[in-house]
């Protein structure tokens, strides 16, 4: 599957503001430089533009940045993609699982948590396995896991 990076965000602190950026550097085994989740288990979170376009129909006041993810892609379906590798710009991210929405979603837009809950609409989380530059507009590609992946 091929797609595109539509938006990037860095989190200032845990629970802190999400700042939109045009470029970010990924560091293998550590995460995104300058992000609050650098060196954390869940280093990177990714959402789909198409999911937010559907959610906007019932929650017009919602916005993708409210999801508090790092990367928004278009043209790629993230549902059930655990153990796949997402290539974004120069970086490779091993997708570890579904990102479940929390109460912080409803603090920003009432009903957003329920809208994100089904079918992996809250996106995925992963770890950086190959570092590199990531820019808005870069190609995003999803690769199937190798037979030895767990």
C-alpha positions in Angstrom: 0.0 0.0 0.0 1.3 3.4 -0.9 0.1 6.7 0.6 1.3 10.1 1.7 2.3 11.9 4.9 -0.4 14.6 5.4 0.6 16.0 8.8 3.2 15.7 11.6 3.0 16.7 15.2 5.4 16.7 18.2 4.2 16.5 21.8 5.9 19.0 24.1 5.4 17.0 27.2 3.3 14.0 28.4 -0.3 15.2 28.2 1.1 18.4 26.7 0.3 20.4 23.6 0.8 18.9 20.2 2.7 21.2 17.9 2.3 20.8 14.1 5.7 20.6 12.3 6.7 20.2 8.6 9.7 18.0 9.3 10.8 15.6 12.1 13.8 13.3 12.6 13.3 9.7 13.6 16.0 7.9 15.6 16.2 4.1 15.6 15.1 2.5 18.8 14.4 5.9 20.4 11.6 7.6 18.5 11.1 11.1 17.2 13.6 13.9 18.2 12.0 16.5 20.4 8.9 14.5 21.1 7.8 13.7 24.7 7.7 10.0 23.9 11.3 9.9 22.9 12.8 6.7 24.5 9.3 5.5 25.5 7.8 2.1 24.6 5.2 3.7 22.3 7.6 5.9 20.4 5.3 6.9 17.4 1.6 7.1 16.8 -0.1 7.2 13.4 -3.6 8.0 12.2 -5.4 8.0 8.9 -6.7 11.1 7.2 -9.7 9.2 5.8 -10.9 8.2 9.3 -11.0 11.9 10.3 -12.9 12.8 7.1 -15.6 10.4 8.1 -15.6 11.4 11.8 -15.9 15.1 10.7 -19.3 14.3 9.2 -20.8 13.5 12.6 -18.5 15.7 14.7 -17.8 18.8 12.6 -15.8 20.4 15.5 -13.3 17.5 15.6 -9.8 17.9 14.1 -7.0 15.3 13.5 -4.7 17.1 15.9 -7.1 16.2 18.7 -6.1 12.6 18.4 -2.7 13.5 19.7 -0.9 11.4 17.1 2.5 12.1 15.6 1.8 11.3 11.9 -1.3 11.4 9.7 -1.2 9.4 6.5 -3.6 9.2 3.6 -4.0 6.3 1.2 -3.0 3.7 3.8 -5.4 1.6 5.9 -3.9 0.9 9.4 -6.5 -1.5 10.7 -5.1 -4.9 11.7 -1.6 -3.9 10.6 0.3 -5.0 13.7 3.8 -6.2 12.9 3.8 -4.5 9.5 6.5 -1.9 8.7 5.4 1.6 7.8 8.0 3.5 5.8 7.5 7.3 6.1 10.1 9.4 4.3 13.4 7.8 5.2 12.2 6.2 8.5 10.8 2.8 9.1 8.3 2.2 11.9 7.4 -1.3 13.2 3.7 -1.1 14.0 3.1 -2.7 17.4 -0.6 -2.4 17.7 -3.8 -0.4 18.0 -3.8 2.9 19.8 -6.9 3.0 21.9 -8.6 6.4 22.5 -8.7 7.7 26.0 -10.7 10.2 28.0 -8.5 13.1 26.7 -10.3 12.8 23.3 -13.7 13.8 24.9 -12.0 16.6 26.8 -11.2 18.2 23.4 -14.4 17.2 21.5 -17.3 15.4 23.2 -18.0 12.1 21.4 -14.5 11.8 19.8 -13.5 8.9 22.0 -16.5 6.8 20.9 -16.0 7.8 17.3 -12.3 6.6 17.4 -13.0 3.4 19.3 -14.1 1.0 16.6 -12.1 -0.6 13.9 -8.7 0.8 14.8 -9.9 4.4 14.1 -7.6 5.6 16.9 -4.7 4.6 14.8 -1.6 2.6 15.6 1.6 2.9 17.7 5.0 1.7 16.8 8.8 1.8 17.3 11.4 3.3 15.0 13.5 0.5 13.5 15.3 2.7 11.0 15.9 6.4 11.6 15.7 9.2 9.1 14.0 12.4 8.0 10.2 12.6 7.8 8.5 15.5 6.0 4.9 16.4 5.2 4.3 15.3 1.6 6.7 12.4 1.8 5.7 9.0 0.5 4.3 6.5 3.0 4.4 2.8 2.3 3.2 -0.2 4.2 5.1 -3.4 4.0 3.9 -6.8 5.0 5.8 -8.5 7.9 8.5 -10.9 7.0 7.8 -14.6 7.8 10.0 -14.5 10.9 8.1 -11.5 12.5 6.2 -12.2 15.7 
